[in-house]
Amino acid sequence: MRQPNIQFTKILTVEPLTKEDLRQFKIQLLYEIRQILDEKMKTTLNDTHPEWIRSKAVRIFMNMSPGTLQSLRITGKVRFKKVLGSYYYNFED
């Protein structure tokens, strides 16, 4: 029979696990999950709300006619960019 190599033998100690230990673990785990979800939500919100949106999306979102949007653009009440014939509006405006 072969003797175990002392270098690789680990001594395992058994520690009692209390309900308080489990409660603290649960709190810590939930906190870490919340941090991960909050960080993910921040990046998701940035991805779903682009900085510049097209005229049609603005009209649907604001429930306005093309003429009303043109009037806001002419009076300078909204920021816009014209790219290849299409108008893009700042989402924050």
PDB file with one MODEL, atoms N, CA, C and O in Angstrom:
MODEL        1
ATOM      1  N   MET A   1       0.832  -1.169   0.000  1.00  0.00           N
ATOM      2  CA  MET A   1       0.000   0.000   0.000  1.00  0.00           C
ATOM      3  C   MET A   1       0.883   1.239   0.000  1.00  0.00           C
ATOM      4  O   MET A   1       1.865   1.318   0.738  1.00  0.00           O
ATOM      5  N   ARG A   2       0.531   2.174  -0.810  1.00  0.00           N
ATOM      6  CA  ARG A   2       1.329   3.383  -0.990  1.00  0.00           C
ATOM      7  C   ARG A   2       0.931   4.428   0.044  1.00  0.00           C
ATOM      8  O   ARG A   2      -0.251   4.623   0.324  1.00  0.00           O
ATOM      9  N   GLN A   3       1.921   5.087   0.601  1.00  0.00           N
ATOM     10  CA  GLN A   3       1.692   6.130   1.598  1.00  0.00           C
ATOM     11  C   GLN A   3       1.424   7.456   0.888  1.00  0.00           C
ATOM     12  O   GLN A   3       2.087   7.762  -0.103  1.00  0.00           O
ATOM     13  N   PRO A   4       0.466   8.249   1.373  1.00  0.00           N
ATOM     14  CA  PRO A   4       0.204   9.546   0.744  1.00  0.00           C
ATOM     15  C   PRO A   4       1.392  10.486   0.914  1.00  0.00           C
ATOM     16  O   PRO A   4       2.071  10.479   1.940  1.00  0.00           O
ATOM     17  N   ASN A   5       1.620  11.276  -0.093  1.00  0.00           N
ATOM     18  CA  ASN A   5       2.683  12.259  -0.052  1.00  0.00           C
ATOM     19  C   ASN A   5       2.244  13.391   0.878  1.00  0.00           C
ATOM     20  O   ASN A   5       1.184  13.982   0.675  1.00  0.00           O
ATOM     21  N   ILE A   6       3.027  13.687   1.866  1.00  0.00           N
ATOM     22  CA  ILE A   6       2.689  14.675   2.883  1.00  0.00           C
ATOM     23  C   ILE A   6       2.541  16.073   2.270  1.00  0.00           C
ATOM     24  O   ILE A   6       1.722  16.863   2.740  1.00  0.00           O
ATOM     25  N   GLN A   7       3.310  16.385   1.240  1.00  0.00           N
ATOM     26  CA  GLN A   7       3.267  17.711   0.638  1.00  0.00           C
ATOM     27  C   GLN A   7       1.897  18.026   0.034  1.00  0.00           C
ATOM     28  O   GLN A   7       1.463  19.177   0.062  1.00  0.00           O
ATOM     29  N   PHE A   8       1.226  17.036  -0.501  1.00  0.00           N
ATOM     30  CA  PHE A   8      -0.039  17.269  -1.191  1.00  0.00           C
ATOM     31  C   PHE A   8      -1.260  17.019  -0.314  1.00  0.00           C
ATOM     32  O   PHE A   8      -2.386  17.264  -0.746  1.00  0.00           O
ATOM     33  N   THR A   9      -1.065  16.556   0.860  1.00  0.00           N
ATOM     34  CA  THR A   9      -2.191  16.290   1.742  1.00  0.00           C
ATOM     35  C   THR A   9      -2.592  17.582   2.431  1.00  0.00           C
ATOM     36  O   THR A   9      -1.767  18.259   3.046  1.00  0.00           O
ATOM     37  N   LYS A  10      -3.866  17.910   2.320  1.00  0.00           N
ATOM     38  CA  LYS A  10      -4.366  19.107   2.979  1.00  0.00           C
ATOM     39  C   LYS A  10      -5.216  18.676   4.158  1.00  0.00           C
ATOM     40  O   LYS A  10      -5.947  17.687   4.102  1.00  0.00           O
ATOM     41  N   ILE A  11      -5.102  19.424   5.193  1.00  0.00           N
ATOM     42  CA  ILE A  11      -5.927  19.158   6.358  1.00  0.00           C
ATOM     43  C   ILE A  11      -7.157  20.048   6.245  1.00  0.00           C
ATOM     44  O   ILE A  11      -7.047  21.273   6.231  1.00  0.00           O
ATOM     45  N   LEU A  12      -8.315  19.431   6.166  1.00  0.00           N
ATOM     46  CA  LEU A  12      -9.561  20.170   6.059  1.00  0.00           C
ATOM     47  C   LEU A  12     -10.131  20.397   7.448  1.00  0.00           C
ATOM     48  O   LEU A  12     -10.255  19.477   8.256  1.00  0.00           O
ATOM     49  N   THR A  13     -10.463  21.620   7.689  1.00  0.00           N
ATOM     50  CA  THR A  13     -11.100  21.916   8.965  1.00  0.00           C
ATOM     51  C   THR A  13     -12.570  22.187   8.710  1.00  0.00           C
ATOM     52  O   THR A  13     -12.936  22.810   7.714  1.00  0.00           O
ATOM     53  N   VAL A  14     -13.380  21.730   9.593  1.00  0.00           N
ATOM     54  CA  VAL A  14     -14.813  21.913   9.465  1.00  0.00           C
ATOM     55  C   VAL A  14     -15.229  23.016  10.423  1.00  0.00           C
ATOM     56  O   VAL A  14     -14.987  22.946  11.628  1.00  0.00           O
ATOM     57  N   GLU A  15     -15.867  24.047   9.851  1.00  0.00           N
ATOM     58  CA  GLU A  15     -16.361  25.142  10.671  1.00  0.00           C
ATOM     59  C   GLU A  15     -17.875  25.132  10.610  1.00  0.00           C
ATOM     60  O   GLU A  15     -18.452  24.943   9.540  1.00  0.00           O
ATOM     61  N   PRO A  16     -18.506  25.327  11.716  1.00  0.00           N
ATOM     62  CA  PRO A  16     -19.971  25.340  11.696  1.00  0.00           C
ATOM     63  C   PRO A  16     -20.494  26.567  10.942  1.00  0.00           C
ATOM     64  O   PRO A  16     -19.927  27.656  11.038  1.00  0.00           O
ATOM     65  N   LEU A  17     -21.562  26.377  10.206  1.00  0.00           N
ATOM     66  CA  LEU A  17     -22.188  27.437   9.435  1.00  0.00           C
ATOM     67  C   LEU A  17     -23.476  27.831  10.144  1.00  0.00           C
ATOM     68  O   LEU A  17     -24.357  27.002  10.372  1.00  0.00           O
ATOM     69  N   THR A  18     -23.569  29.096  10.482  1.00  0.00           N
ATOM     70  CA  THR A  18     -24.744  29.546  11.230  1.00  0.00           C
ATOM     71  C   THR A  18     -25.728  30.255  10.305  1.00  0.00           C
ATOM     72  O   THR A  18     -25.396  30.602   9.172  1.00  0.00           O
ATOM     73  N   LYS A  19     -26.924  30.460  10.799  1.00  0.00           N
ATOM     74  CA  LYS A  19     -27.928  31.198  10.034  1.00  0.00           C
ATOM     75  C   LYS A  19     -27.475  32.633   9.797  1.00  0.00           C
ATOM     76  O   LYS A  19     -27.769  33.213   8.752  1.00  0.00           O
ATOM     77  N   GLU A  20     -26.775  33.196  10.743  1.00  0.00           N
ATOM     78  CA  GLU A  20     -26.257  34.563  10.595  1.00  0.00           C
ATOM     79  C   GLU A  20     -25.228  34.627   9.469  1.00  0.00           C
ATOM     80  O   GLU A  20     -25.201  35.599   8.713  1.00  0.00           O
ATOM     81  N   ASP A  21     -24.380  33.601   9.349  1.00  0.00           N
ATOM     82  CA  ASP A  21     -23.422  33.544   8.241  1.00  0.00           C
ATOM     83  C   ASP A  21     -24.152  33.523   6.897  1.00  0.00           C
ATOM     84  O   ASP A  21     -23.768  34.222   5.959  1.00  0.00           O
ATOM     85  N   LEU A  22     -25.202  32.716   6.820  1.00  0.00           N
ATOM     86  CA  LEU A  22     -25.983  32.638   5.586  1.00  0.00           C
ATOM     87  C   LEU A  22     -26.679  33.958   5.287  1.00  0.00           C
ATOM     88  O   LEU A  22     -26.745  34.372   4.129  1.00  0.00           O
ATOM     89  N   ARG A  23     -27.191  34.616   6.298  1.00  0.00           N
ATOM     90  CA  ARG A  23     -27.863  35.898   6.113  1.00  0.00           C
ATOM     91  C   ARG A  23     -26.877  36.940   5.585  1.00  0.00           C
ATOM     92  O   ARG A  23     -27.207  37.692   4.668  1.00  0.00           O
ATOM     93  N   GLN A  24     -25.680  36.990   6.151  1.00  0.00           N
ATOM     94  CA  GLN A  24     -24.669  37.940   5.694  1.00  0.00           C
ATOM     95  C   GLN A  24     -24.230  37.631   4.260  1.00  0.00           C
ATOM     96  O   GLN A  24     -24.009  38.540   3.459  1.00  0.00           O
ATOM     97  N   PHE A  25     -24.108  36.341   3.949  1.00  0.00           N
ATOM     98  CA  PHE A  25     -23.751  35.948   2.588  1.00  0.00           C
ATOM     99  C   PHE A  25     -24.833  36.388   1.607  1.00  0.00           C
ATOM    100  O   PHE A  25     -24.527  36.885   0.523  1.00  0.00           O
ATOM    101  N   LYS A  26     -26.088  36.207   1.980  1.00  0.00           N
ATOM    102  CA  LYS A  26     -27.208  36.608   1.123  1.00  0.00           C
ATOM    103  C   LYS A  26     -27.178  38.111   0.871  1.00  0.00           C
ATOM    104  O   LYS A  26     -27.354  38.553  -0.265  1.00  0.00           O
ATOM    105  N   ILE A  27     -26.957  38.895   1.914  1.00  0.00           N
ATOM    106  CA  ILE A  27     -26.910  40.350   1.777  1.00  0.00           C
ATOM    107  C   ILE A  27     -25.772  40.765   0.850  1.00  0.00           C
ATOM    108  O   ILE A  27     -25.950  41.615  -0.023  1.00  0.00           O
ATOM    109  N   GLN A  28     -24.617  40.166   1.045  1.00  0.00           N
ATOM    110  CA  GLN A  28     -23.461  40.490   0.207  1.00  0.00           C
ATOM    111  C   GLN A  28     -23.712  40.089  -1.248  1.00  0.00           C
ATOM    112  O   GLN A  28     -23.384  40.842  -2.165  1.00  0.00           O
ATOM    113  N   LEU A  29     -24.285  38.918  -1.457  1.00  0.00           N
ATOM    114  CA  LEU A  29     -24.562  38.444  -2.807  1.00  0.00           C
ATOM    115  C   LEU A  29     -25.576  39.342  -3.512  1.00  0.00           C
ATOM    116  O   LEU A  29     -25.385  39.689  -4.677  1.00  0.00           O
ATOM    117  N   LEU A  30     -26.640  39.719  -2.828  1.00  0.00           N
ATOM    118  CA  LEU A  30     -27.647  40.598  -3.415  1.00  0.00           C
ATOM    119  C   LEU A  30     -27.060  41.974  -3.743  1.00  0.00           C
ATOM    120  O   LEU A  30     -27.397  42.566  -4.769  1.00  0.00           O
ATOM    121  N   TYR A  31     -26.190  42.475  -2.876  1.00  0.00           N
ATOM    122  CA  TYR A  31     -25.544  43.761  -3.128  1.00  0.00           C
ATOM    123  C   TYR A  31     -24.694  43.700  -4.399  1.00  0.00           C
ATOM    124  O   TYR A  31     -24.736  44.615  -5.222  1.00  0.00           O
ATOM    125  N   GLU A  32     -23.929  42.629  -4.554  1.00  0.00           N
ATOM    126  CA  GLU A  32     -23.078  42.493  -5.735  1.00  0.00           C
ATOM    127  C   GLU A  32     -23.907  42.321  -7.004  1.00  0.00           C
ATOM    128  O   GLU A  32     -23.550  42.856  -8.054  1.00  0.00           O
ATOM    129  N   ILE A  33     -25.006  41.582  -6.918  1.00  0.00           N
ATOM    130  CA  ILE A  33     -25.895  41.424  -8.074  1.00  0.00           C
ATOM    131  C   ILE A  33     -26.490  42.767  -8.458  1.00  0.00           C
ATOM    132  O   ILE A  33     -26.571  43.101  -9.640  1.00  0.00           O
ATOM    133  N   ARG A  34     -26.908  43.540  -7.459  1.00  0.00           N
ATOM    134  CA  ARG A  34     -27.490  44.860  -7.734  1.00  0.00           C
ATOM    135  C   ARG A  34     -26.473  45.770  -8.428  1.00  0.00           C
ATOM    136  O   ARG A  34     -26.829  46.492  -9.359  1.00  0.00           O
ATOM    137  N   GLN A  35     -25.212  45.742  -7.988  1.00  0.00           N
ATOM    138  CA  GLN A  35     -24.177  46.556  -8.624  1.00  0.00           C
ATOM    139  C   GLN A  35     -23.997  46.163 -10.087  1.00  0.00           C
ATOM    140  O   GLN A  35     -23.870  47.029 -10.953  1.00  0.00           O
ATOM    141  N   ILE A  36     -23.987  44.870 -10.362  1.00  0.00           N
ATOM    142  CA  ILE A  36     -23.823  44.396 -11.735  1.00  0.00           C
ATOM    143  C   ILE A  36     -25.009  44.833 -12.586  1.00  0.00           C
ATOM    144  O   ILE A  36     -24.828  45.297 -13.712  1.00  0.00           O
ATOM    145  N   LEU A  37     -26.222  44.686 -12.054  1.00  0.00           N
ATOM    146  CA  LEU A  37     -27.415  45.082 -12.802  1.00  0.00           C
ATOM    147  C   LEU A  37     -27.468  46.589 -13.031  1.00  0.00           C
ATOM    148  O   LEU A  37     -27.840  47.036 -14.116  1.00  0.00           O
ATOM    149  N   ASP A  38     -27.103  47.373 -12.024  1.00  0.00           N
ATOM    150  CA  ASP A  38     -27.088  48.829 -12.189  1.00  0.00           C
ATOM    151  C   ASP A  38     -26.115  49.246 -13.282  1.00  0.00           C
ATOM    152  O   ASP A  38     -26.423  50.110 -14.103  1.00  0.00           O
ATOM    153  N   GLU A  39     -24.946  48.631 -13.289  1.00  0.00           N
ATOM    154  CA  GLU A  39     -23.946  48.950 -14.308  1.00  0.00           C
ATOM    155  C   GLU A  39     -24.449  48.550 -15.698  1.00  0.00           C
ATOM    156  O   GLU A  39     -24.251  49.277 -16.671  1.00  0.00           O
ATOM    157  N   LYS A  40     -25.096  47.395 -15.778  1.00  0.00           N
ATOM    158  CA  LYS A  40     -25.639  46.928 -17.053  1.00  0.00           C
ATOM    159  C   LYS A  40     -26.755  47.848 -17.535  1.00  0.00           C
ATOM    160  O   LYS A  40     -26.851  48.130 -18.729  1.00  0.00           O
ATOM    161  N   MET A  41     -27.595  48.317 -16.622  1.00  0.00           N
ATOM    162  CA  MET A  41     -28.690  49.213 -16.994  1.00  0.00           C
ATOM    163  C   MET A  41     -28.158  50.538 -17.530  1.00  0.00           C
ATOM    164  O   MET A  41     -28.724  51.098 -18.469  1.00  0.00           O
ATOM    165  N   LYS A  42     -27.078  51.041 -16.944  1.00  0.00           N
ATOM    166  CA  LYS A  42     -26.492  52.293 -17.423  1.00  0.00           C
ATOM    167  C   LYS A  42     -26.030  52.153 -18.866  1.00  0.00           C
ATOM    168  O   LYS A  42     -26.287  53.031 -19.690  1.00  0.00           O
ATOM    169  N   THR A  43     -25.354  51.057 -19.173  1.00  0.00           N
ATOM    170  CA  THR A  43     -24.876  50.869 -20.538  1.00  0.00           C
ATOM    171  C   THR A  43     -26.029  50.602 -21.487  1.00  0.00           C
ATOM    172  O   THR A  43     -25.987  51.021 -22.644  1.00  0.00           O
ATOM    173  N   THR A  44     -27.065  49.904 -21.012  1.00  0.00           N
ATOM    174  CA  THR A  44     -28.225  49.632 -21.859  1.00  0.00           C
ATOM    175  C   THR A  44     -28.962  50.917 -22.181  1.00  0.00           C
ATOM    176  O   THR A  44     -29.367  51.123 -23.325  1.00  0.00           O
ATOM    177  N   LEU A  45     -29.144  51.787 -21.195  1.00  0.00           N
ATOM    178  CA  LEU A  45     -29.835  53.051 -21.438  1.00  0.00           C
ATOM    179  C   LEU A  45     -29.068  53.911 -22.427  1.00  0.00           C
ATOM    180  O   LEU A  45     -29.667  54.569 -23.276  1.00  0.00           O
ATOM    181  N   ASN A  46     -27.761  53.909 -22.323  1.00  0.00           N
ATOM    182  CA  ASN A  46     -26.955  54.683 -23.271  1.00  0.00           C
ATOM    183  C   ASN A  46     -27.075  54.115 -24.681  1.00  0.00           C
ATOM    184  O   ASN A  46     -27.031  54.865 -25.656  1.00  0.00           O
ATOM    185  N   ASP A  47     -27.225  52.803 -24.796  1.00  0.00           N
ATOM    186  CA  ASP A  47     -27.349  52.177 -26.107  1.00  0.00           C
ATOM    187  C   ASP A  47     -28.736  52.377 -26.712  1.00  0.00           C
ATOM    188  O   ASP A  47     -28.862  52.510 -27.929  1.00  0.00           O
ATOM    189  N   THR A  48     -29.782  52.402 -25.874  1.00  0.00           N
ATOM    190  CA  THR A  48     -31.139  52.486 -26.408  1.00  0.00           C
ATOM    191  C   THR A  48     -31.563  53.917 -26.699  1.00  0.00           C
ATOM    192  O   THR A  48     -32.507  54.114 -27.465  1.00  0.00           O
ATOM    193  N   HIS A  49     -30.921  54.914 -26.133  1.00  0.00           N
ATOM    194  CA  HIS A  49     -31.256  56.309 -26.386  1.00  0.00           C
ATOM    195  C   HIS A  49     -30.084  56.986 -27.084  1.00  0.00           C
ATOM    196  O   HIS A  49     -29.201  57.551 -26.438  1.00  0.00           O
ATOM    197  N   PRO A  50     -30.089  56.920 -28.421  1.00  0.00           N
ATOM    198  CA  PRO A  50     -28.981  57.564 -29.127  1.00  0.00           C
ATOM    199  C   PRO A  50     -29.032  59.077 -28.948  1.00  0.00           C
ATOM    200  O   PRO A  50     -30.076  59.645 -28.627  1.00  0.00           O
ATOM    201  N   GLU A  51     -27.908  59.705 -29.157  1.00  0.00           N
ATOM    202  CA  GLU A  51     -27.829  61.151 -28.963  1.00  0.00           C
ATOM    203  C   GLU A  51     -28.628  61.898 -30.030  1.00  0.00           C
ATOM    204  O   GLU A  51     -29.260  62.911 -29.730  1.00  0.00           O
ATOM    205  N   TRP A  52     -28.608  61.415 -31.261  1.00  0.00           N
ATOM    206  CA  TRP A  52     -29.314  62.071 -32.364  1.00  0.00           C
ATOM    207  C   TRP A  52     -30.319  61.107 -32.968  1.00  0.00           C
ATOM    208  O   TRP A  52     -29.998  59.945 -33.218  1.00  0.00           O
ATOM    209  N   ILE A  53     -31.565  61.597 -33.210  1.00  0.00           N
ATOM    210  CA  ILE A  53     -32.607  60.752 -33.791  1.00  0.00           C
ATOM    211  C   ILE A  53     -33.204  61.430 -35.020  1.00  0.00           C
ATOM    212  O   ILE A  53     -33.145  62.652 -35.156  1.00  0.00           O
ATOM    213  N   ARG A  54     -33.777  60.628 -35.912  1.00  0.00           N
ATOM    214  CA  ARG A  54     -34.310  61.131 -37.179  1.00  0.00           C
ATOM    215  C   ARG A  54     -35.644  61.834 -36.987  1.00  0.00           C
ATOM    216  O   ARG A  54     -36.302  61.692 -35.956  1.00  0.00           O
ATOM    217  N   SER A  55     -36.025  62.592 -38.001  1.00  0.00           N
ATOM    218  CA  SER A  55     -37.257  63.390 -37.964  1.00  0.00           C
ATOM    219  C   SER A  55     -38.491  62.549 -37.687  1.00  0.00           C
ATOM    220  O   SER A  55     -39.327  62.924 -36.866  1.00  0.00           O
ATOM    221  N   LYS A  56     -38.612  61.422 -38.361  1.00  0.00           N
ATOM    222  CA  LYS A  56     -39.805  60.588 -38.197  1.00  0.00           C
ATOM    223  C   LYS A  56     -39.951  60.106 -36.757  1.00  0.00           C
ATOM    224  O   LYS A  56     -41.056  60.101 -36.214  1.00  0.00           O
ATOM    225  N   ALA A  57     -38.852  59.706 -36.143  1.00  0.00           N
ATOM    226  CA  ALA A  57     -38.905  59.247 -34.755  1.00  0.00           C
ATOM    227  C   ALA A  57     -39.318  60.384 -33.827  1.00  0.00           C
ATOM    228  O   ALA A  57     -40.073  60.166 -32.879  1.00  0.00           O
ATOM    229  N   VAL A  58     -38.831  61.593 -34.089  1.00  0.00           N
ATOM    230  CA  VAL A  58     -39.202  62.757 -33.276  1.00  0.00           C
ATOM    231  C   VAL A  58     -40.692  63.037 -33.421  1.00  0.00           C
ATOM    232  O   VAL A  58     -41.381  63.277 -32.430  1.00  0.00           O
ATOM    233  N   ARG A  59     -41.188  63.006 -34.653  1.00  0.00           N
ATOM    234  CA  ARG A  59     -42.614  63.289 -34.892  1.00  0.00           C
ATOM    235  C   ARG A  59     -43.507  62.261 -34.215  1.00  0.00           C
ATOM    236  O   ARG A  59     -44.542  62.617 -33.651  1.00  0.00           O
ATOM    237  N   ILE A  60     -43.122  60.993 -34.263  1.00  0.00           N
ATOM    238  CA  ILE A  60     -43.920  59.949 -33.611  1.00  0.00           C
ATOM    239  C   ILE A  60     -43.868  60.115 -32.102  1.00  0.00           C
ATOM    240  O   ILE A  60     -44.895  60.039 -31.428  1.00  0.00           O
ATOM    241  N   PHE A  61     -42.674  60.340 -31.572  1.00  0.00           N
ATOM    242  CA  PHE A  61     -42.490  60.471 -30.125  1.00  0.00           C
ATOM    243  C   PHE A  61     -43.230  61.685 -29.569  1.00  0.00           C
ATOM    244  O   PHE A  61     -43.837  61.606 -28.501  1.00  0.00           O
ATOM    245  N   MET A  62     -43.182  62.801 -30.285  1.00  0.00           N
ATOM    246  CA  MET A  62     -43.806  64.046 -29.818  1.00  0.00           C
ATOM    247  C   MET A  62     -45.223  64.241 -30.356  1.00  0.00           C
ATOM    248  O   MET A  62     -45.906  65.194 -29.980  1.00  0.00           O
ATOM    249  N   ASN A  63     -45.666  63.340 -31.235  1.00  0.00           N
ATOM    250  CA  ASN A  63     -47.004  63.415 -31.826  1.00  0.00           C
ATOM    251  C   ASN A  63     -47.227  64.778 -32.487  1.00  0.00           C
ATOM    252  O   ASN A  63     -48.158  65.506 -32.143  1.00  0.00           O
ATOM    253  N   MET A  64     -46.354  65.105 -33.439  1.00  0.00           N
ATOM    254  CA  MET A  64     -46.464  66.395 -34.130  1.00  0.00           C
ATOM    255  C   MET A  64     -46.332  66.203 -35.635  1.00  0.00           C
ATOM    256  O   MET A  64     -45.843  65.178 -36.111  1.00  0.00           O
ATOM    257  N   SER A  65     -46.773  67.194 -36.355  1.00  0.00           N
ATOM    258  CA  SER A  65     -46.726  67.146 -37.821  1.00  0.00           C
ATOM    259  C   SER A  65     -45.340  67.560 -38.313  1.00  0.00           C
ATOM    260  O   SER A  65     -44.566  68.165 -37.571  1.00  0.00           O
ATOM    261  N   PRO A  66     -45.034  67.232 -39.568  1.00  0.00           N
ATOM    262  CA  PRO A  66     -43.749  67.667 -40.129  1.00  0.00           C
ATOM    263  C   PRO A  66     -43.597  69.188 -40.124  1.00  0.00           C
ATOM    264  O   PRO A  66     -42.494  69.699 -39.929  1.00  0.00           O
ATOM    265  N   GLY A  67     -44.701  69.916 -40.336  1.00  0.00           N
ATOM    266  CA  GLY A  67     -44.642  71.382 -40.339  1.00  0.00           C
ATOM    267  C   GLY A  67     -44.294  71.955 -38.976  1.00  0.00           C
ATOM    268  O   GLY A  67     -43.537  72.921 -38.876  1.00  0.00           O
ATOM    269  N   THR A  68     -44.848  71.359 -37.928  1.00  0.00           N
ATOM    270  CA  THR A  68     -44.535  71.822 -36.569  1.00  0.00           C
ATOM    271  C   THR A  68     -43.063  71.600 -36.257  1.00  0.00           C
ATOM    272  O   THR A  68     -42.405  72.463 -35.677  1.00  0.00           O
ATOM    273  N   LEU A  69     -42.554  70.441 -36.646  1.00  0.00           N
ATOM    274  CA  LEU A  69     -41.139  70.149 -36.414  1.00  0.00           C
ATOM    275  C   LEU A  69     -40.257  71.109 -37.208  1.00  0.00           C
ATOM    276  O   LEU A  69     -39.227  71.567 -36.711  1.00  0.00           O
ATOM    277  N   GLN A  70     -40.658  71.411 -38.431  1.00  0.00           N
ATOM    278  CA  GLN A  70     -39.912  72.371 -39.248  1.00  0.00           C
ATOM    279  C   GLN A  70     -39.927  73.747 -38.594  1.00  0.00           C
ATOM    280  O   GLN A  70     -38.910  74.440 -38.587  1.00  0.00           O
ATOM    281  N   SER A  71     -41.062  74.145 -38.048  1.00  0.00           N
ATOM    282  CA  SER A  71     -41.172  75.440 -37.377  1.00  0.00           C
ATOM    283  C   SER A  71     -40.237  75.514 -36.170  1.00  0.00           C
ATOM    284  O   SER A  71     -39.585  76.535 -35.952  1.00  0.00           O
ATOM    285  N   LEU A  72     -40.170  74.437 -35.388  1.00  0.00           N
ATOM    286  CA  LEU A  72     -39.255  74.401 -34.238  1.00  0.00           C
ATOM    287  C   LEU A  72     -37.804  74.492 -34.700  1.00  0.00           C
ATOM    288  O   LEU A  72     -36.971  75.124 -34.049  1.00  0.00           O
ATOM    289  N   ARG A  73     -37.517  73.863 -35.815  1.00  0.00           N
ATOM    290  CA  ARG A  73     -36.160  73.891 -36.358  1.00  0.00           C
ATOM    291  C   ARG A  73     -35.801  75.296 -36.829  1.00  0.00           C
ATOM    292  O   ARG A  73     -34.700  75.776 -36.558  1.00  0.00           O
ATOM    293  N   ILE A  74     -36.723  75.964 -37.533  1.00  0.00           N
ATOM    294  CA  ILE A  74     -36.468  77.303 -38.074  1.00  0.00           C
ATOM    295  C   ILE A  74     -36.299  78.329 -36.961  1.00  0.00           C
ATOM    296  O   ILE A  74     -35.440  79.207 -37.051  1.00  0.00           O
ATOM    297  N   THR A  75     -37.111  78.226 -35.913  1.00  0.00           N
ATOM    298  CA  THR A  75     -37.032  79.193 -34.810  1.00  0.00           C
ATOM    299  C   THR A  75     -35.868  78.908 -33.866  1.00  0.00           C
ATOM    300  O   THR A  75     -35.605  79.699 -32.960  1.00  0.00           O
ATOM    301  N   GLY A  76     -35.168  77.791 -34.064  1.00  0.00           N
ATOM    302  CA  GLY A  76     -34.001  77.484 -33.245  1.00  0.00           C
ATOM    303  C   GLY A  76     -34.331  76.882 -31.894  1.00  0.00           C
ATOM    304  O   GLY A  76     -33.489  76.885 -30.996  1.00  0.00           O
ATOM    305  N   LYS A  77     -35.536  76.367 -31.733  1.00  0.00           N
ATOM    306  CA  LYS A  77     -35.936  75.788 -30.443  1.00  0.00           C
ATOM    307  C   LYS A  77     -35.395  74.377 -30.242  1.00  0.00           C
ATOM    308  O   LYS A  77     -35.344  73.878 -29.118  1.00  0.00           O
ATOM    309  N   VAL A  78     -34.993  73.739 -31.336  1.00  0.00           N
ATOM    310  CA  VAL A  78     -34.384  72.410 -31.240  1.00  0.00           C
ATOM    311  C   VAL A  78     -33.084  72.409 -32.033  1.00  0.00           C
ATOM    312  O   VAL A  78     -32.968  73.057 -33.073  1.00  0.00           O
ATOM    313  N   ARG A  79     -32.114  71.669 -31.519  1.00  0.00           N
ATOM    314  CA  ARG A  79     -30.852  71.516 -32.237  1.00  0.00           C
ATOM    315  C   ARG A  79     -31.020  70.434 -33.294  1.00  0.00           C
ATOM    316  O   ARG A  79     -31.712  69.442 -33.068  1.00  0.00           O
ATOM    317  N   PHE A  80     -30.397  70.621 -34.432  1.00  0.00           N
ATOM    318  CA  PHE A  80     -30.504  69.628 -35.498  1.00  0.00           C
ATOM    319  C   PHE A  80     -29.229  69.603 -36.321  1.00  0.00           C
ATOM    320  O   PHE A  80     -28.412  70.524 -36.288  1.00  0.00           O
ATOM    321  N   LYS A  81     -29.094  68.515 -37.057  1.00  0.00           N
ATOM    322  CA  LYS A  81     -28.016  68.366 -38.035  1.00  0.00           C
ATOM    323  C   LYS A  81     -28.648  67.839 -39.310  1.00  0.00           C
ATOM    324  O   LYS A  81     -29.593  67.051 -39.268  1.00  0.00           O
ATOM    325  N   LYS A  82     -28.129  68.273 -40.427  1.00  0.00           N
ATOM    326  CA  LYS A  82     -28.602  67.760 -41.709  1.00  0.00           C
ATOM    327  C   LYS A  82     -27.491  66.912 -42.302  1.00  0.00           C
ATOM    328  O   LYS A  82     -26.396  67.400 -42.579  1.00  0.00           O
ATOM    329  N   VAL A  83     -27.790  65.636 -42.492  1.00  0.00           N
ATOM    330  CA  VAL A  83     -26.812  64.703 -43.031  1.00  0.00           C
ATOM    331  C   VAL A  83     -27.426  64.024 -44.246  1.00  0.00           C
ATOM    332  O   VAL A  83     -28.414  63.299 -44.128  1.00  0.00           O
ATOM    333  N   LEU A  84     -26.835  64.263 -45.420  1.00  0.00           N
ATOM    334  CA  LEU A  84     -27.294  63.669 -46.681  1.00  0.00           C
ATOM    335  C   LEU A  84     -28.795  63.855 -46.892  1.00  0.00           C
ATOM    336  O   LEU A  84     -29.481  62.929 -47.323  1.00  0.00           O
ATOM    337  N   GLY A  85     -29.295  65.027 -46.596  1.00  0.00           N
ATOM    338  CA  GLY A  85     -30.697  65.340 -46.838  1.00  0.00           C
ATOM    339  C   GLY A  85     -31.655  64.958 -45.728  1.00  0.00           C
ATOM    340  O   GLY A  85     -32.841  65.277 -45.809  1.00  0.00           O
ATOM    341  N   SER A  86     -31.174  64.281 -44.689  1.00  0.00           N
ATOM    342  CA  SER A  86     -32.033  63.897 -43.565  1.00  0.00           C
ATOM    343  C   SER A  86     -31.692  64.750 -42.355  1.00  0.00           C
ATOM    344  O   SER A  86     -30.526  65.043 -42.089  1.00  0.00           O
ATOM    345  N   TYR A  87     -32.728  65.142 -41.630  1.00  0.00           N
ATOM    346  CA  TYR A  87     -32.523  65.932 -40.420  1.00  0.00           C
ATOM    347  C   TYR A  87     -32.439  65.011 -39.210  1.00  0.00           C
ATOM    348  O   TYR A  87     -33.225  64.075 -39.068  1.00  0.00           O
ATOM    349  N   TYR A  88     -31.475  65.292 -38.347  1.00  0.00           N
ATOM    350  CA  TYR A  88     -31.309  64.561 -37.094  1.00  0.00           C
ATOM    351  C   TYR A  88     -31.423  65.564 -35.956  1.00  0.00           C
ATOM    352  O   TYR A  88     -30.877  66.666 -36.024  1.00  0.00           O
ATOM    353  N   TYR A  89     -32.139  65.168 -34.908  1.00  0.00           N
ATOM    354  CA  TYR A  89     -32.406  66.059 -33.781  1.00  0.00           C
ATOM    355  C   TYR A  89     -31.780  65.494 -32.519  1.00  0.00           C
ATOM    356  O   TYR A  89     -31.696  64.280 -32.332  1.00  0.00           O
ATOM    357  N   ASN A  90     -31.341  66.406 -31.657  1.00  0.00           N
ATOM    358  CA  ASN A  90     -30.747  66.005 -30.393  1.00  0.00           C
ATOM    359  C   ASN A  90     -31.827  65.412 -29.502  1.00  0.00           C
ATOM    360  O   ASN A  90     -32.867  66.034 -29.286  1.00  0.00           O
ATOM    361  N   PHE A  91     -31.586  64.216 -28.986  1.00  0.00           N
ATOM    362  CA  PHE A  91     -32.582  63.516 -28.172  1.00  0.00           C
ATOM    363  C   PHE A  91     -32.919  64.283 -26.898  1.00  0.00           C
ATOM    364  O   PHE A  91     -34.067  64.266 -26.456  1.00  0.00           O
ATOM    365  N   GLU A  92     -31.940  64.953 -26.305  1.00  0.00           N
ATOM    366  CA  GLU A  92     -32.161  65.656 -25.038  1.00  0.00           C
ATOM    367  C   GLU A  92     -33.048  66.887 -25.198  1.00  0.00           C
ATOM    368  O   GLU A  92     -33.684  67.314 -24.235  1.00  0.00           O
ATOM    369  N   ASP A  93     -33.102  67.464 -26.400  1.00  0.00           N
ATOM    370  CA  ASP A  93     -33.962  68.628 -26.637  1.00  0.00           C
ATOM    371  C   ASP A  93     -35.407  68.181 -26.651  1.00  0.00           C
ATOM    372  O   ASP A  93     -36.305  69.002 -26.835  1.00  0.00           O
TER     373      ASP A  93
ENDMDL
END
